[in-house]
Amino acid sequence: MRRTRRTRRTALAALCVAATAAFSLTGCLPGEDKPEGPFAGLTGGEISDKAMKATSGADSLRMKGEIQDESAGGKVQMDMAMNRKGDCAGTLSMNGEGEAELIKVGDTIYMKYDEAFLRAQSKGSSKEEADMVVDMLADKWAKTSATAEDSKDLASFCDLDTVLADFEDVNSDATRGKTTETGGTPAIVLDEKDGKDRYTLYVATEGKPYLLRVVSKSAKEPGDLAFTDYNEPVPAEAPKGKVIDLDEDFS
């Protein structure tokens, strides 16, 4: 069972990388003129600062898209709703190889992996070991304590306070671009630069100036994340029926 527990930790670790690279959005472009229209009289940097402040003040949101993270083994796809209570619900994947469902309620994390995800995370194990993991866990709900040592990173990802920590006290010098729509919502485009890396931000022009989308053109960590469902309830409920207890059955 030692290999099975190590495989579980690997699978958990693969789910913990989604929020690592998308939020380094401090720019270094010079300020520009202050045109009329949405956010009249404001520079791109001032709009970006407003967006960061509004976004960091949200009680909940949904984050959907993908981001490259070589330390995690490649490209992470996610569709996660989360709130400030630390609850979350959604799906995660690595390199498009299968999918894992994730729910966190209180101090418990619930996971359900499909076979493709488990086999991808079992690379390096023998076929017998991979088959055993698939037989035990594929398409079955399992749970673990959110306070367990190998679950803390995943639990912190579900905590909106942690995810949005880098949005606070941002002093941006972005340049403002055209108005457009993203996801059917009117937005203004902002361009930011950090060395050779480029970022495009989409900020809502109606209602609160929430961040709607971030496109990273970083050579090492490209990504595209959309932010929706601000202040909406997070559908995080414990699964019904049989749930495998990883802390008891594989300790």
N, C-alpha and C positions, 0 to 999 in steps of 0.2 A: 504493500500500500504506500510505501514511501514515494515511489515514482508517481503514483496517482496524485498524492498531495502536492508534489512538486509541479506536476502538470497543472493542477488547479491554480497554484500560485502564478504560474506563467500566464494562464488565461486571464486571471484577475489583473495582472500587471499590464497586459495588453489593452485593457479597458481604461487605464488610468491616464492616458496621454492626451486626451482630447483637448484640454484647455491650456496646453503648455506654450503655444507659440502664436496664438492669434491676437494677443492683446498688447504687443509691444508697438504701440502706435504713435510714439513721440516723433514728430517730424522735424526737418531742419531746412525747410524752404523759406525764403523771405516772404514777408507779408505782402498782400496785394491790395489793389483798390477795393473799395467797398461799394459794390453795385446795388441796384435796387432789386425789387422782387422779394422772394422768400428770404427771410433773415436780412432785410434791408439794413445797410449800415454796418454789417458785421463782416469781418474777414473770415477766411476759411478756418483759421486757427481758433477764432472765437466761437464759430459754429461747432467745431470739433469739441471744444471744451464744454459747451452746453450739452452736446450729445453724450459725452462721457459722464457728466453730472446726472443727467436724466436717467441714463441707463443704469448707473450704479445705484440709483435710488429705487429701482424697480423691486417689487416684492416677488416676482416670478417672471420667467420667460422660457421660450423654447429656442434651442440652438440646433440648427440643421445644416449639414454640409460635410466637407471633408478637409483634411489638413495632412500635410506630409510631415512625418516625424521619423527620421531614420533610427533614432535611439529606440523606438518602439517596433522597428521592423518594417517601416514603410508608410503606407497611406491609411489614415484612420477615417472611416465614415461614421457619422453620428446623426441621430435625431433624438434629442433629449429635452424634456421639460424639467425644470427644477425651480425650487423656491428657497426662501431664506430659512425655512425650518429644517432644511437639509433633506427634504424629500425629493425624489426624482423618478422619472419613468421614461423609458424609450428604448432605442436600439443602438447597438454599436457593432462595427465590423472592422477587420483589418485587411487591407488590400483586396476588398471585395470577396474574400474567401469566407463565405458563410456569414452568420449573423448571431448576435447574442442579445437577448432581451434583458433589460435591467430595471429593477424597481428597488427603491430604498424607502422604507417607511420606518421612522423612528430610528432605532439602533439595529435594524435588521436589513440586510441586503439580499434580495432575491434575484436569481439569475436563471435563464434558460438558454442553452446553447444548441444550435443545430449541428448536425453531423459534420458538415463542411468546416464550420468554425473549430470544432474540437480537433479534427484531423489536422487542420492548418497549425493549431497551437501545439500539436503533439509531434511536430516534425523533430527528428532527432531521437525519438523513442522508437522502440521496436514495433513491428506491426501488431504483435500480440498485446503489447501495452496500450497502443492506440485503440485497438479493438475493444479492450477492456473499458477504457475511459468512455468510448462512444456508447457501449452497451449500458454503462451505469448512468450516464448523464444526458445523452442526446435527447432533445425534445422533452426533457423533464425539468420541472422547477426544482431548484436547490436554493438553500439559504445559508448565510453565514453571518456572524456578528460583525457589525460595522466598526466595532472597536478592536477587532482582532488585528494583530500586527500587520498581516499581509492584506488587510482590507482598508487600512486607513487612507491610502492615497485615493482609492476609488470613492470612499465615503466623502473625502474632501472635495472631489470633483462634483459631487451631488449638492454641495453646499454653495448656494448662490453667492454668499458673502465672499467665499474663497475665489470663485470663478471671476467675480467682478472686482476683486481687490485692486488690480492694476488699472482700473478705470478711474480711480480717484486721484485727484491732484495732478491731472495731466495738463501740461502747458504746451499745447500744440501750436505749430506754425504751418498748418496745412494751407493749401491753396484751394479756393472754391472753383467748382466747375459748373456744368450745366444742370438744369433741373430735369428729372426723368421720373420713371416709376420702377419700383422693384417689388415683386410679389404683389402687384396691383396697388401699391401704396405710393403716393407722390413723395419724391425724395430729391435731395440735392446731393451732387457728387462732390466729394472732397478728395484731393490727392495729397498723399504724404510720402516722405522720403526719409530713409534711415541708411546712410551710406549708399551701397548699391541696391538695397532693397526698396521696393516700391509697394505702397498700399493704396487701395481705393476704398473709401468709406461712403456709404449711402446713409443719409440722415433724413428722418421724416420731416416734411415741411408742414404737416398739419398735425394739430394736437401737440403733445409733448415731443421734443426733438430727440426721439429715441434713435439709437443706432439700429439700422435695418439690415445692413450687410457689410461684411469686410472681405475684400479680395486681396490676398497677399501674393505679391509677385517676387517673393524672396527666392533666391536660387536654392537655398537649402530647405526652406520650410514654406513652399507655396500652399495656398489654401483658399477656400471660398466658404464662408459661413454666413448663414442668414439668421436673424434674430426676430422672432415673432411672438405672438401670444403674451404680450406684456401684461402682468398682473392678473392673468387667467389662472383658475384652479389647476393644479398639477394632478393628473389622474394616477396617483400613486396609491394602490391598494394591494394588500397582501394577496397572493394567488390563492384560489380556493382549491380544495382537493389535496392530494398527497404532495408533500414537499420534502425533498431529501435534505437532511441536516448535515451539512459538510463538517461542522465542528464536532458533531457527535459520531458520525459514521466513518469519518476519515481521520480522526485524531490519533 
